[in-house]
Amino acid sequence: MGTDADHEDNPLDHLRHRIVVPFLLAYVIWVLDHAKRHGLRRLYFVARDAEILFRMAQALQSGSDVLELRYLYGSRRAWLPPSITPDNTDWRRFPVTPGQNNSRHDITVRMGLDDDVRETIRRHLSCSVTEWSKHLPYDQASRFLDELMGNASTRKMVVLSAARERDIALSYFRQEGLFDDTPWALVDAGWSLNSQAALKRILDIGGEPHHAPKGYYLALARDHLKEAQAGIAYPFVPKAGSLFSRRRVIIEHCFLISTHATTRGYQMKKNQPAPVFGKELRGEAELAYAAKLHETAISAAQLVAADPAISSALTEHVGEILSNVESFLRRPNAADAHAMALFGTVADMRHEKTFVESLCRPLRRKDVWTVFSKAISKKKNLESPPFMWLEGSMALSPWHVRIPLEFALFADDLRNFLKG
């Protein structure tokens, strides 16, 4: 596991061995067991958050009673454009997002429209280049989306673009067996079920017989989509809106970090559908951490597979494992936070370099007001800005900044407890 001296030299080693890997092992063991007991025969681990889970599941399985494990390339960005239809509004949760850049340009890029289509729409709506790139408040951005889909000409352009993207996506899904008769489910990080809902819309529009999408998730957000919209979801952490979902940024970037870039969409290559990847935006520190974490996780899974007693012990101590993760999320030490300050995060689904921000950083007095303004807001629960891990940032900050923020976090925890 490593000594204290090792921890001083490599501050994230303790985190990998004592916190992250046991948590992921417990989750994957639960998924495999639950899937077998419920008659599933195939699991699709969705890129890229589930890459490490896929590798661990491969190492854990042994004997004859095994599930078929596949890796499915996808993302919000890859699945939103093919899921757009004029008669369904569920997809509108993606293009216009509170707290993100919401110019007309931003919105249409998120919808997967290429340069030529966007320029044609801009001219058709008589919008200047300056206005097209101007940031819009959330209400105005929503009205632009209404205008875009309410105008017969621009709606037709959007629908035709979505149909082209959908044809390729359906070819990829067909190639990967999503239309087979084999009962299957997704495995992913979780949160609001937007991706599963987008996949459901694409498969339903395809018109071919298929199993209704269902999925396994670490945790779900309080505002997650309902079964009618997304299909069945099985959360490892049963309570929606738990700390795990509210601090998703650190789960995604420290626990589920991938070794490859995000999936932007699909294309035909030599008459075969294939994923299209975005640029790698991460630095050497993140990529090195990802490689070490994957190596540690796979080795641990192999050890568990060789000794069923370890698997039983992990299952028996799930409560303690979850408690350890919660303690880390709430009270990280300064060494871990300092190491993760080198990590970047991208809130915008486009995953472009201009949107990269530090995972955590020392806070200033003005940041205290930002957090308190969210805490007193009646619109939503307290959330740190999507690019920042609040508790990690607090660990790097002076006491006069930490104390008022600790009070705000206490109030937020109390509010979430009262909501049940």
Residue, then its C-alpha position, 0 to 999 in steps of 0.5 A: m500500500g505504501t509508507d508515509a514516506d511514499h505518500e510524502d513523495n507521491p501524495l496521490d498514491h495513498l488516495r489510489h490505494r486506500i480510497v479510489v480502488p476499493f470504491l471502484l472494486a466494490y462498484v464493479i463487483w456489485v454490477l457484475d453480481h446484480a447483472k447476473r441475478h437479473g438475467l443480463r448477458r452483456l454489459y456495455f461500459v461507456a467511454r470514457d468514464a467507464e474505461i477503468l471499470f471495463r478493465m477491472a471487470q475483465a480482470l474480475q471475471s473467471g469461470s464459465d458463468v461470465l457476462e459478455l463485456r464490451y466497450l462502447y464509445g460514446s459521450r453527451r457530445a456524440w449522442l446529442p446530435p443524433s437524438i434531436t427530433p422536432d417532436n421531442t424536447d428532452w434533448r433541449r437540456f443539452p444545448v442551453t446550459p446554465g453557467q456555461n457559454n450560451s451564444r448562438h454559436d455555442i448552442t448550434v455547435r453543441m447541436g452538432l451543426d457543421d460550419d456550413v449549416r451554422e452559417t446558413i442559419r445565421r444568414h437566414l435569421s439575419c443575425s450579424v457575426t457579432e450578435w451570433s457570437k455574443h453571450l446570451p443570458y439563459d432565458q434569451a438562449s432558450r428563446f433562441l432555441d425556440e426560434l431555431m426550432g420554430n422557424a420552418s426553414t431552420r428547423k428543417m436544416v437541424v432535422l436533416s443534420a440530425a438525421r445524417e448523424r443518426d444514420i452513422a450512429l445507428s450503424y455503429f450501434r448495430q455493429e456493436g450489437l445493441f440491436d441483438d436479442t441479447p439482454w444488455a445494460l450500460v455501465d457508466a458514472g451516472w448523474s442525470l441520465n442524459s446520455q442514456a436518454a439520448l441513446k434511448r431516443i436514437l434507438d427508438i427513432g431507428g425503428e428496429p426491435h431492441h431491448a429498452p436501455k437500462g444502466y448501472y451507475l455509481a450515483l444519480a443526481r436529484d434531478h435525474l430523468k425519469e424511467a419514461q425518458a431514460g429507461i431503468a437505472y440501477p444506482f450503486v449509491p441508492k440516494a439520489g442527490s448524494l454527495f457523490s453526485r454533487r461532487r461529480v467533478i472529482i469522481e470523474h477526474c480522480f476516480l474514473i480518469s481515462t487513458h484516451a480522449t473524449t468521443r466527439g461522434y462517429q464517422m464512416k471509414k472504409n464502409q465501417p462506422a468508427p468513433v471520432f476522438g477529440k484532442e487530448l487536453r490533459g497534461e503529463a501529470e494527469l496522464a501519468y496519474a491515469a496510467k498509474l491508477h489503471e495499473t493499480a486497479i487492474s492488479a487489485a482486480q486480478l488479486v480479488a479474482a484469485d481470492p474470493a474471500i477478498s471479494s466477500a470482504l469488500t462486499e461486507h464493508v461497502g458501508e465503510i468504503l463509501s464512508n471513506v470516500e465521503s470523508f475524502l470528498r469533504r475533507p481532503n488534505a492539502a497535499d492531495a489537493h495541491a497535486m490535483a490542482l495540476f489537473g484540468t476539467v472541462a464543463d462544456m460538453r464540447h471539450e475544447k481547450t478554451f474551456v479547460e479550468s483547474l480542478c481546484r485552486p486557492l480561493r479568494r474573498k470574492d469566491v466566498w460571495t459566489v458560493f454564498s450567492k449559490a447557497i441562498s439561491k432558491k433555484k438549485n442546491l449549492e454547487s461549486p462552479p462546474f470547473m472547481w472542486l470546492e473542498g479541494s480548493m478550500a484545502l489550499s485556501p487561508w483560514h479566513v476563506r475556509i471558515p465561512l465556506e465550511f458554514a455554507l457547506f454545512a447549510d447545504d448538507l442540512r438542506n439536502f438532508l431535509k429534502g431526503 
